[in-house]
Amino acid sequence: MRTRYGKECTYYYEDFRRGRELQECRLLGKDGGWKPVLCKTCPLPGILLANACPEMVLRATVSSGIFGFGRRVMVTTWCRRTNRSGFDPHIGCGECHTVIKEIHPPK
């Protein structure tokens, strides 16, 4: 679904039909401290556009800056296949993509 800032994100959901006013981030959950303004600087749409690995698990938290100002979404990653964490989510762990290269070698 498209956020109010024009980015396509699969975790964002909104419903304004029939008087409802529902906006949520389904990755952060209801108790994650999410507000719609966080979508402006959220890295999730860029990550989802750059890497579509089905083995990558994303976890997001909202971190606040000094005195509660400058809140932003922080994303951590984990790979189910290699059991590794902490890699760049835009690139991936690097192991899953080598399997694809072995199946379909370049001609």
Secondary structure, DSSP 8 states (H G I E B T S, - for coil): -B-TTS-B-SSEEEE-GGG--EEEETTT-TTS---GGGGGS-SHHHHHHH---TTEEEEEEEE--GGG-S-EEEEEEEETTT--BS--TTT--SHHHHHHHHHS---
